[in-house]
């Protein structure tokens, strides 16, 4: 679609660029060279992703794909990126959106982090603070940086996650469902089942007392629970700890008389 629709601007047909055959052959050859090189040296992919994105943008702008008798730029991408064209568009976006970041720095942070930087650049536009975000990308691991970008884009706290699978018998489902529903009533119906299951497990660990590291697990779970409680429930919890049946324990732990 891009190869076709880009021929029109504001209802007027755009003048097609004059193709320089020597340059076109050079650029197309470079793209094939990089893609072939990437397949044999996958672990070093980050080294040339900036160069590849630049060449792809030139092919689209100068319509070099016509030398191969193709109908559009999309057909060109289908031929070069049969598995997924999304990667090609990300490479091009890195070249187009991250113009304020020198290419050596982009190569340093790598393809995955550069793709995340594109998301921030698209959101911020002219306000994109490239220096600060580049420093953050260098300091954080790939997963941590992805989490930081997601938090910035959505305004919500996020953390790495994974889906787990285990087998349950149908006779076990009613017990599990009832436990999750009860936990949801206590924690709030807007909380995910993952949070509810974590609190159920934390409660079990607190009651079993068979492993030395269980206290640390319980503390982490309690911290998470405190963070997701509404403000009024937080105040109520703190008040009960300081004035309720637990007040003596709290005062003793704090070294107060």
C-alpha positions as CSV (number, residue, x, y, z in Angstrom):
1,X,0.0,0.0,0.0
2,X,2.8,2.4,0.8
3,X,4.4,1.9,-2.6
4,X,1.1,2.8,-4.3
5,X,-0.5,5.4,-2.0
6,X,2.7,7.4,-1.7
7,X,2.2,8.4,-5.4
8,X,-0.5,10.8,-4.3
9,X,-0.1,13.9,-2.1
10,X,-3.1,16.1,-1.2
11,X,-5.1,14.7,-4.2
12,X,-2.4,15.5,-6.7
13,X,-0.2,12.9,-8.4
14,X,3.4,13.1,-7.2
15,X,6.1,13.3,-9.8
16,X,7.9,10.0,-9.8
17,X,11.6,10.2,-8.9
18,X,14.2,9.6,-11.5
19,X,15.9,6.4,-10.8
20,X,19.7,6.3,-10.8
21,X,20.3,2.7,-12.0
22,X,23.9,2.5,-10.6
23,X,22.8,3.8,-7.2
24,X,19.7,1.6,-7.2
25,X,21.7,-1.6,-8.0
26,X,24.2,-0.6,-5.3
27,X,21.5,-0.1,-2.6
28,X,19.6,-3.3,-3.5
29,X,22.8,-5.2,-3.4
30,X,23.7,-3.8,0.0
31,X,20.3,-4.8,1.4
32,X,20.7,-8.4,0.1
33,X,24.2,-8.5,1.5
34,X,23.2,-7.4,5.0
35,X,20.2,-9.8,5.0
36,X,22.4,-12.7,3.9
37,X,25.1,-11.8,6.4
38,X,22.5,-11.5,9.2
39,X,21.3,-15.1,8.6
40,X,24.8,-16.5,9.1
41,X,25.7,-14.2,12.0
42,X,22.5,-13.7,13.9
43,X,24.3,-12.8,17.2
44,X,25.9,-9.8,15.5
45,X,22.6,-8.5,14.0
46,X,22.7,-5.2,15.9
47,X,25.9,-4.0,14.1
48,X,24.2,-3.2,10.8
49,X,20.6,-2.6,11.5
50,X,21.0,1.2,11.3
51,X,22.5,0.9,7.8
52,X,19.8,-1.5,6.7
53,X,17.0,0.9,7.8
54,X,18.7,3.7,5.9
55,X,18.9,1.7,2.7
56,X,15.2,0.6,3.0
57,X,14.1,4.2,3.3
58,X,16.0,5.1,0.1
59,X,14.4,2.2,-1.8
60,X,11.0,3.4,-0.8
61,X,11.7,7.1,-1.5
62,X,13.5,6.5,-4.9
63,X,11.2,3.5,-5.9
64,X,14.2,1.2,-6.6
65,X,11.8,-1.7,-6.3
66,X,10.7,-1.0,-9.9
67,X,14.0,-2.3,-11.2
68,X,12.9,-5.8,-10.1
69,X,9.6,-5.4,-11.9
70,X,7.6,-5.3,-8.7
71,X,4.3,-3.6,-8.3
72,X,4.9,-1.8,-5.0
73,X,7.3,-1.3,-2.1
74,X,5.2,-3.7,0.0
75,X,5.9,-6.4,-2.6
76,X,9.6,-5.6,-2.3
77,X,9.4,-6.1,1.5
78,X,7.4,-9.4,1.1
79,X,10.3,-10.7,-1.0
80,X,13.1,-9.6,1.4
81,X,11.2,-10.1,4.7
82,X,9.0,-13.2,4.1
83,X,8.6,-13.9,7.8
84,X,7.4,-10.5,8.9
85,X,7.5,-7.0,7.3
86,X,7.1,-5.4,10.8
87,X,10.8,-5.7,11.4
88,X,11.5,-3.8,8.1
89,X,9.2,-0.9,9.1
90,X,10.8,-0.7,12.6
91,X,14.2,-0.5,10.9
92,X,13.0,2.3,8.7
93,X,11.4,4.1,11.7
94,X,14.7,3.9,13.6
95,X,16.3,5.8,10.7
96,X,13.5,8.3,10.3
97,X,12.5,9.0,13.9
98,X,15.9,8.9,15.8
99,X,17.7,11.5,13.7
100,X,19.0,13.3,16.8
101,X,20.9,10.2,18.0
102,X,24.3,9.6,16.3
103,X,24.4,6.3,14.5
104,X,27.3,4.9,16.5
105,X,25.2,5.4,19.7
106,X,22.3,3.6,18.1
107,X,24.6,0.7,17.2
108,X,25.8,0.7,20.8
109,X,22.4,0.3,22.4
110,X,21.3,-2.3,19.8
111,X,18.3,-3.1,17.7
112,X,15.8,-4.0,20.4
113,X,16.4,-0.8,22.5
114,X,16.4,1.4,19.4
115,X,12.9,0.0,18.5
116,X,11.7,1.0,22.0
117,X,13.2,4.5,21.5
118,X,11.1,4.9,18.4
119,X,8.0,4.5,20.4
120,X,9.0,7.3,22.7
121,X,10.0,9.5,19.8
122,X,6.6,9.0,18.1
123,X,4.8,10.0,21.3
124,X,6.9,13.0,22.2
125,X,7.5,14.4,18.7
126,X,9.6,17.6,18.8
127,X,9.7,17.3,22.7
128,X,11.6,14.0,22.4
129,X,14.6,14.2,24.9
130,X,16.9,12.0,22.9
131,X,20.0,12.5,25.2
132,X,18.1,11.4,28.4
133,X,16.4,8.4,26.8
134,X,19.7,7.3,25.2
135,X,21.4,7.4,28.6
136,X,18.6,5.4,30.1
137,X,18.8,2.8,27.2
138,X,22.6,2.4,27.9
139,X,22.1,2.0,31.7
140,X,19.2,-0.5,31.7
141,X,19.0,-4.1,30.5
142,X,16.9,-4.8,27.5
143,X,13.9,-6.0,29.5
144,X,14.2,-3.2,32.1
145,X,14.3,-0.6,29.4
146,X,11.3,-2.1,27.7
147,X,9.4,-1.9,31.0
148,X,10.5,1.7,31.5
149,X,9.2,2.7,28.0
150,X,5.9,0.9,28.6
151,X,5.5,2.7,31.9
152,X,6.2,6.0,30.2
153,X,3.8,5.4,27.4
154,X,0.9,4.1,29.5
155,X,1.4,6.0,32.7
156,X,1.1,2.7,34.6
157,X,3.6,0.7,36.6
158,X,4.6,-2.5,34.7
159,X,7.0,-5.3,35.3
160,X,8.2,-8.4,33.3
161,X,5.5,-11.2,33.2
162,X,5.0,-14.6,31.8
163,X,2.1,-17.0,31.3
164,X,2.3,-20.3,33.2
165,X,0.4,-23.5,32.5
166,X,-0.5,-26.3,34.8
167,X,-3.1,-29.1,34.8
168,X,-6.2,-29.0,37.0
169,X,-8.9,-31.7,37.3
170,X,-12.5,-30.5,36.9
171,X,-13.2,-31.4,40.5
172,X,-10.5,-29.0,41.6
173,X,-11.9,-26.0,39.7
174,X,-14.7,-25.0,42.2
175,X,-12.2,-24.7,45.0
176,X,-9.8,-22.6,42.9
177,X,-12.6,-20.4,41.6
178,X,-14.0,-19.8,45.1
179,X,-10.5,-19.0,46.5
180,X,-9.9,-16.5,43.7
181,X,-13.3,-14.9,44.1
182,X,-12.8,-14.5,47.8
183,X,-9.4,-13.0,47.3
184,X,-10.9,-10.6,44.8
185,X,-13.5,-9.5,47.2
186,X,-10.9,-8.7,49.8
187,X,-8.4,-7.0,47.5
188,X,-10.8,-5.3,45.1
189,X,-12.6,-6.7,42.1
190,X,-10.4,-4.7,39.7
191,X,-7.3,-6.7,40.7
192,X,-6.1,-9.4,38.3
193,X,-6.3,-13.1,39.1
194,X,-2.5,-13.1,39.2
195,X,-2.5,-10.7,42.2
196,X,-5.2,-12.7,43.9
197,X,-3.3,-16.0,43.4
198,X,-0.1,-14.4,44.8
199,X,-1.9,-13.3,47.9
200,X,-3.4,-16.7,48.4
201,X,0.0,-18.3,48.1
202,X,1.5,-15.7,50.5
203,X,-1.1,-16.4,53.1
204,X,-0.3,-20.2,52.8
205,X,3.4,-19.5,53.2
206,X,2.8,-17.4,56.3
207,X,0.9,-20.2,57.9
208,X,3.2,-23.0,57.1
209,X,6.5,-21.7,58.5
210,X,8.6,-24.5,57.1
211,X,11.3,-22.5,55.2
212,X,13.7,-19.8,56.3
213,X,13.2,-17.6,53.2
214,X,9.4,-17.6,53.5
215,X,9.4,-14.4,55.6
216,X,11.1,-12.6,52.7
217,X,8.5,-13.9,50.2
218,X,5.7,-12.8,52.6
219,X,7.2,-9.3,53.0
220,X,7.4,-8.8,49.2
221,X,3.8,-9.9,48.8
222,X,2.7,-7.6,51.6
223,X,4.5,-4.7,49.9
224,X,2.8,-5.4,46.6
225,X,-0.6,-5.7,48.4
226,X,0.0,-2.3,50.1
227,X,0.8,-0.6,46.8
228,X,-2.4,-1.8,45.2
229,X,-4.7,-0.8,48.1
230,X,-6.7,2.4,47.7
231,X,-5.5,5.4,49.8
232,X,-8.2,5.1,52.4
233,X,-7.5,1.4,52.9
234,X,-3.8,2.1,53.3
235,X,-4.6,4.6,56.0
236,X,-6.9,2.1,57.7
237,X,-4.2,-0.6,57.6
238,X,-1.6,1.7,59.1
239,X,-4.0,2.8,61.8
240,X,-4.8,-0.7,62.8
241,X,-1.1,-1.6,62.9
242,X,-0.4,1.3,65.2
243,X,-3.5,1.3,67.4
244,X,-5.1,-2.2,67.1
245,X,-4.1,-5.6,68.5
246,X,-0.7,-5.4,66.7
247,X,0.4,-2.1,68.3
248,X,2.6,-3.8,70.9
249,X,4.4,-5.8,68.2
250,X,4.9,-2.7,66.0
251,X,6.2,-0.6,68.9
252,X,8.6,-3.4,69.9
253,X,9.9,-3.8,66.3
254,X,10.5,0.0,66.2
255,X,12.3,0.0,69.5
256,X,9.6,2.1,71.2
257,X,8.6,1.7,74.9
